[in-house]
Amino acid sequence: MNQEKKEMFKEFKHMLGSGALRILLNIKIGEPALNGLAEQLHRDNARFHNNNINIAKCYKFLKYQLNKFGLAGIQQIDKDEIDLTRLFRFKFDFKVEDSEVNFLIPEAWAILRLPNTEDQRIIRYRIFMNCTHKDVDSVKLSETIMSLHHIAQSQDKFEWVAPSGIKFVLYKERMLGFSEYATDHLERNYVQPYLQWTKGQNTRPKILTLPEIISRV
């Protein structure tokens, strides 16, 4: 390899190591092994590697190692016990749904207006999502969205790419279709805390309606 390829290979190995650590941490705390893996790979790729790493290949290989060898396969990556040269150089084929790695597609979602309680002139947005995978019911919150103008709209969905590189696909028909767990989490952690403030209407959170979202994008 020339020097440029060596640097790319080093970054590729670093990305796989970071993904392996995420899986090991998930297992340690009792979360689904792949929970948040795609999001972390996208975020790390944008922040540390200028989006130069093949995220799909990293995700597919990590999932392959986990499926075929279990925890030991992931530990091998973490301990740098695998020669990754061929993986880096050539295409890696392993069946993975495109949405697993390239997009985050929640089962239910809402866009929240969460105002700054110290400065009522500042209004920001976040996407609250309800995701389920193999009977695991979880919630996620996007990064802060400065303006909804960057969200793309088509007939049946919205799409948004976060600064970290994570891509969100929000199907309109899934808006507000939350599970009981997600509904309680939203109320308890994002609605009630803001209602304690009494500075005025703008200090209260708001779940945007579909017409309000459309008018802002």
URPE-V296062 format. One record per run of one state. SS is the DSSP state (alpha for helix, beta for strand, coil for the rest). FROM is the first residue (numbers start at 1). TO is the last residue. Records with the same first field share a line. If there is no record, write none. Layout:
SS=FROM-TO + FROM-TO
This chain:
coil=1-2 + 30-36 + 49-54 + 70-70 + 79-84 + 90-97 + 102-103 + 105-107 + 116-122 + 134-135 + 142-144 + 146-147 + 151-151 + 154-156 + 162-166 + 176-179 + 196-200 + 204-205 + 208-209 + 217-217
alpha=3-29 + 37-48 + 55-69 + 71-78 + 85-89 + 98-101 + 148-150 + 172-174 + 180-195 + 201-203 + 210-216
beta=104-104 + 108-115 + 123-133 + 136-141 + 145-145 + 152-153 + 157-161 + 167-171 + 175-175 + 206-207
